[in-house]
């Protein structure tokens, strides 16, 4: 398993992450081709070698027309849906932008659908997020950890005027992460950087044990007198393929007067909002009434958001929330070539080193419909292709 540790010496931003990925070996030309793959006209990317204090680092700058439209989440998702990028990268990018949208909604007392993104809706944020996820895929990273985050201090200018550090949206995104103030008076963690960490990182603190292979150093824009403005990526192989874990929140509610079709439609919505899992169990309620037991598993920082959705969009009057620890197998997505086209396969690493493949249903369904073949036939072909090792390449880590 390949690990990437974010060494956030001077916080994190999207462009610092891109610089660190290129420094670690992701070909710069692939990053520079990304605007065309996203369908973003008039966007160019510069990659340069710079110094920040004692560090040789890579600086990435995204250039575009200054005036940008006010984009809502559906505008960005439309760009992602039309982009020539792997499905796993697209799904993760949507998850990152949903986190950003939720943070903006929390700040302004609005909803995910109504908020517009200001700075993070600009094309450089789209390039930062999609590029970072794509770079990690190319480098084969399937596990992420991070150091605690220095926030900086002081005030910065924004579309809303002068605001304190950390910016309001950043502060909401940082819930559940280890942070500290300083060491300079500046904004060190951007909303884009915070959203990437919130989506990817499952372990915080010291660097996990691994065989270090690559070190990538990304440069921030500003230079500080006594502080190197860089973010490092430490990338290498780890033998830890046993059962891992993470804290989760479990939300439950019982429904005895709800339309089952409404409940069924709610499950994919919960997953798109960041829930790790969601399920409905038939239940017999008081007085013998038939009902449903709705269970949602999510990250602790997303529990309140998910609870609000349940309270607003179901007939329940209350939601139970409890903190638990979930043991889980490491897994990754791989893409295999079959007679019916490419299929994504989720591969779980079992204790003892064995691996278990499972074709992703949506990928199987799309190929089956295009080829006019059965789901079973396409699924079995994907497993056979994976076992034979034909055309299998790393794709993206599976979140949660």
C-alpha positions in Angstrom: 0.0 0.0 0.0 1.3 3.4 -0.9 1.0 6.2 1.7 1.2 9.9 1.3 1.9 12.0 4.4 1.1 15.7 4.3 3.9 17.4 6.2 2.2 20.8 6.7 5.2 22.9 7.7 3.4 26.0 6.5 -0.2 24.8 6.2 -1.7 23.7 2.9 -3.3 25.1 -0.2 -4.3 23.6 -3.5 -1.4 25.0 -5.4 1.1 23.8 -2.8 -0.3 20.3 -3.1 0.0 20.4 -6.9 3.6 21.7 -6.6 4.5 18.9 -4.1 3.0 16.2 -6.5 5.0 17.5 -9.4 8.1 17.6 -7.2 7.4 14.0 -6.1 7.4 12.8 -9.7 4.0 13.5 -11.3 4.9 14.7 -14.8 4.3 18.5 -15.1 3.0 18.0 -18.7 0.0 16.0 -17.3 -0.9 18.8 -15.0 -0.6 21.4 -17.8 -2.9 19.3 -20.0 -5.6 19.2 -17.3 -7.5 22.4 -18.3 -8.2 21.0 -21.7 -9.4 17.7 -20.1 -11.7 19.8 -17.9 -13.0 21.9 -20.9 -11.7 25.1 -19.3 -10.8 27.5 -22.2 -8.2 30.2 -21.7 -6.6 28.5 -18.7 -2.8 27.8 -18.5 -0.6 26.4 -15.9 3.0 27.4 -15.1 5.4 25.1 -13.2 8.6 26.6 -11.9 11.5 25.6 -9.6 11.8 28.1 -6.7 13.4 28.4 -3.3 11.6 29.0 0.0 14.1 29.5 2.8 16.5 26.5 2.7 14.1 24.4 0.5 14.2 23.9 -3.2 10.5 23.7 -4.1 8.1 23.6 -7.0 5.7 26.5 -7.6 2.5 26.0 -9.6 0.4 29.0 -10.9 -2.9 28.7 -12.7 -3.6 31.6 -15.0 -7.0 32.6 -16.2 -9.3 35.5 -17.0 -9.7 37.6 -13.9 -13.5 37.9 -14.1 -15.1 34.6 -13.1 -18.8 33.8 -12.9 -20.5 33.1 -9.6 -20.6 29.3 -9.7 -23.0 27.2 -7.7 -22.4 23.5 -6.9 -24.4 22.3 -9.9 -22.2 24.4 -12.3 -19.1 22.8 -11.0 -20.6 19.3 -11.1 -21.5 19.9 -14.7 -17.9 20.8 -15.5 -16.8 17.6 -13.7 -19.4 15.4 -15.5 -18.1 16.7 -18.9 -14.5 16.3 -18.1 -12.2 13.6 -19.5 -11.1 12.3 -16.1 -11.3 8.9 -14.4 -14.7 8.2 -12.7 -13.0 7.8 -9.3 -11.3 11.2 -9.6 -14.6 12.8 -10.6 -16.5 11.3 -7.7 -13.9 12.4 -5.2 -13.8 15.9 -6.7 -17.5 16.1 -6.2 -17.1 15.1 -2.6 -14.5 17.8 -2.0 -16.7 20.5 -3.6 -19.7 19.3 -1.6 -17.7 19.8 1.6 -16.8 23.3 0.4 -20.4 24.0 -0.4 -21.6 22.7 3.0 -18.9 24.9 4.7 -20.1 28.0 2.8 -23.7 27.1 3.6 -22.9 26.8 7.4 -21.1 30.1 7.3 -24.0 32.0 5.6 -26.9 30.1 7.1 -27.9 28.9 3.6 -28.1 25.6 1.8 -25.7 23.6 -0.3 -27.8 24.3 -3.4 -28.0 28.1 -2.9 -24.5 29.1 -2.0 -22.1 30.3 -4.6 -18.4 29.7 -4.2 -16.6 33.1 -4.6 -12.9 32.3 -4.7 -13.2 28.5 -4.5 -15.5 28.5 -7.5 -12.8 30.0 -9.7 -11.1 27.8 -12.2 -7.9 27.7 -10.2 -9.7 25.9 -7.4 -11.2 23.4 -9.9 -7.8 22.7 -11.3 -6.3 22.5 -7.8 -8.8 19.9 -6.6 -9.0 17.8 -9.7 -5.3 18.0 -10.3 -4.4 16.9 -6.8 -6.7 13.9 -6.9 -5.4 12.9 -10.3 -1.8 13.3 -9.3 -2.3 11.0 -6.3 -3.9 8.5 -8.6 -1.0 8.6 -11.0 1.5 8.1 -8.1 -0.5 5.1 -6.8 -1.4 6.6 -3.4 -4.1 4.8 -1.6 -3.7 6.0 2.0 -3.3 9.5 3.5 -2.1 10.9 6.8 -1.2 14.4 7.9 0.6 16.4 10.5 -1.3 18.9 12.7 -2.1 22.1 10.8 -0.6 25.6 11.6 -3.4 28.1 10.9 -1.4 31.4 10.9 -3.1 34.5 12.4 -4.3 37.9 11.5 -6.7 39.0 8.8 -7.1 38.5 5.1 -9.1 40.1 2.3 -12.0 38.2 0.7 -15.1 38.7 -1.4 -16.9 39.4 1.9 -14.3 42.0 3.0 -11.7 41.7 5.7 -12.0 38.5 7.7 -10.0 36.8 10.4 -7.7 33.8 10.0 -8.8 31.0 9.6 -11.4 32.2 7.2 -15.0 31.2 8.2 -15.4 28.5 5.6 -12.0 27.1 6.5 -12.8 27.0 10.2 -15.9 24.9 9.5 -13.9 22.5 7.3 -11.3 22.1 10.0 -13.7 20.6 12.5 -12.3 17.4 13.8 -8.7 18.1 12.7 -5.7 18.9 15.0 -4.7 22.6 14.6 -2.6 25.3 16.3 -2.0 29.0 15.8 0.9 30.7 14.1 3.8 30.6 13.4 3.4 33.6 11.1 0.8 36.3 10.6 -0.8 35.1 7.4 -3.5 32.6 6.2 -1.7 29.2 6.0 -4.7 26.9 5.4 -7.0 27.7 2.5 -10.5 26.3 2.1 -9.3 24.2 -0.8 -6.5 22.7 1.2 -8.7 22.0 4.2 -11.4 20.3 2.0 -8.8 18.0 0.4 -7.5 16.9 3.8 -11.0 16.4 5.2 -11.8 14.2 2.2 -8.6 12.2 2.1 -6.9 11.9 5.4 -7.7 9.1 7.9 -4.8 9.4 10.3 -3.3 12.5 12.0 -0.1 13.1 13.9 3.4 11.7 13.4 4.5 10.1 10.2 3.2 6.5 10.0 5.9 3.8 9.6 6.6 3.3 5.9 9.5 2.9 3.4 10.0 6.4 2.2 10.4 6.6 -1.6 9.6 10.1 -2.7 9.7 13.6 -1.2 7.8 16.3 -2.9 8.0 20.0 -1.8 5.4 22.5 -2.9 5.9 26.2 -2.6 3.4 28.8 -1.3 3.1 32.2 -2.9 4.5 34.3 -0.1 8.0 34.3 1.3 8.4 34.7 5.1 11.6 36.0 6.7 12.2 33.1 9.2 9.7 30.5 8.1 9.9 28.3 4.9 6.5 28.6 3.2 6.4 25.0 1.9 4.2 21.9 2.2 6.0 18.5 1.8 4.6 15.2 0.7 6.3 12.1 2.0 5.3 9.1 -0.2 6.3 5.5 0.3 5.2 1.9 0.8 3.8 0.6 4.0 3.4 -3.1 5.1 0.3 -2.2 7.1 -2.4 -4.2 5.3 -4.2 -5.4 8.4 -7.4 -4.0 9.8 -7.3 -0.2 10.3 -9.9 2.0 11.9 -11.3 5.5 12.2 -13.8 7.3 14.5 -17.3 7.4 13.0 -20.7 8.7 14.0 -23.7 6.5 13.8 -27.1 8.1 13.3 -30.4 6.2 13.7 -34.0 7.0 13.4 -37.2 5.0 13.2 -39.9 5.8 10.6 -43.4 4.4 10.8 -45.3 7.0 8.7 -43.0 7.6 5.8 -43.4 6.8 2.1 -40.9 4.0 1.4 -40.1 5.6 -2.0 -39.0 8.8 -0.3 -36.7 6.8 2.0 -35.2 5.0 -0.9 -34.5 8.2 -2.8 -32.9 9.7 0.3 -30.1 7.1 0.6 -28.1 8.2 -2.5 -28.6 11.8 -1.4 -27.0 11.0 2.0 -24.0 9.3 0.3 -23.5 12.3 -1.9 -23.5 14.6 1.2 -20.5 12.6 2.6 -22.1 9.7 4.5 -19.9 6.7 4.5 -22.8 4.3 4.4 -26.6 4.4 4.7 -29.1 1.6 5.0 -32.8 0.8 5.8 -33.9 -2.1 7.9 -37.6 -3.2 8.0 -39.0 -2.9 11.6 -42.1 -3.6 13.5 -43.1 -0.5 15.4 -45.4 -0.1 18.4 -49.0 -1.3 17.9 -47.7 -3.7 15.2 -47.2 -1.0 12.6 -44.7 -1.7 9.8 -41.9 0.8 9.7 -38.2 1.3 8.8 -35.1 1.7 10.8 -32.8 4.2 9.0 -29.1 3.9 9.9 -26.4 6.3 8.6 -22.6 6.1 9.2 -20.6 9.2 8.7 -17.5 11.0 9.8 -17.9 12.8 13.2 -17.5 16.2 11.7 -20.4 15.5 9.3 -22.8 14.2 11.9 -24.7 17.4 12.5 -25.1 18.1 8.8 -26.5 14.6 8.1 -28.8 14.8 11.1 -30.2 18.1 9.8 -31.0 16.4 6.4 -32.8 13.6 8.2 -34.9 16.0 10.3 -35.7 18.1 7.3 -36.4 15.5 4.7 -38.1 12.6 6.6 -41.1 12.5 9.0 -38.9 11.8 12.0 -39.0 14.0 15.1 -35.6 13.0 16.4 -32.3 11.4 15.4 -30.0 9.4 17.8 -26.3 10.0 17.3 -23.5 8.1 19.0 -19.7 7.9 18.6 -18.1 4.6 17.5 -14.9 3.3 16.1 -15.0 1.5 12.8 -12.5 -1.2 11.9 -12.0 -1.4 8.2 -9.9 -3.0 5.4 -7.7 -0.9 3.3 -9.0 -0.8 -0.3 -8.4 0.9 -3.6 -9.9 1.2 -7.0 -8.3 -0.4 -10.1 -9.4 -0.2 -13.7 -9.2 -3.4 -15.8 -9.8 -3.9 -19.5 -12.4 -6.4 -20.5 -14.0 -7.4 -23.8 -16.8 -5.0 -22.8 -14.6 -2.0 -22.1 -12.8 -0.7 -19.0 -14.4 -1.7 -15.6 -13.5 -0.3 -12.2 -12.9 -2.9 -9.5 -12.7 -2.3 -5.8 -9.9 -4.3 -4.3 -9.8 -4.9 -0.5 -6.5 -5.9 1.2 -7.2 -8.7 3.6 -5.2 -9.5 6.8 -2.4 -11.8 5.8 -1.8 -10.1 2.4 -4.5 -11.6 0.2 -6.7 -9.3 -1.9 -10.4 -9.5 -2.7 -11.8 -7.9 -5.9 -15.4 -6.6 -6.4 -16.4 -4.9 -9.6 -18.1 -1.5 -9.0 -21.8 -1.8 -9.9 -22.2 1.4 -11.8 -19.2 0.7 -13.9 -20.5 -2.8 -14.7 -24.0 -1.5 -15.5 -22.7 1.1 -17.9 -20.6 -1.5 -19.8 -23.4 -4.1 -19.8 -25.9 -1.6 -21.2 -23.5 -0.4 -23.9 -22.6 -4.0 -24.9 -26.2 -5.4 -24.5 -24.9 -8.1 -22.2 -25.9 -9.3 -18.7 -24.6 -7.7 -15.6 -23.3 -11.1 -14.4 -21.3 -11.7 -17.6 -19.7 -8.3 -17.4 -18.9 -8.6 -13.7 -17.4 -12.0 -14.1 -15.3 -10.7 -17.0 -14.0 -7.9 -14.8 -13.0 -10.3 -12.0 -11.3 -12.6 -14.5 -9.4 -9.6 -16.0 -8.3 -8.5 -12.6 -7.1 -12.0 -11.6 -5.1 -12.3 -14.9 -3.5 -8.9 -14.3 -4.4 -7.6 -17.8 -4.6 -3.8 -18.0 -4.9 -3.3 -14.3 -3.7 0.2 -13.2 -4.1 2.0 -9.9 -7.0 4.4 -9.8 -8.2 6.4 -6.8 -8.4 5.5 -3.1 -11.8 4.6 -1.8 -13.0 7.2 0.7 -14.3 6.1 4.0 
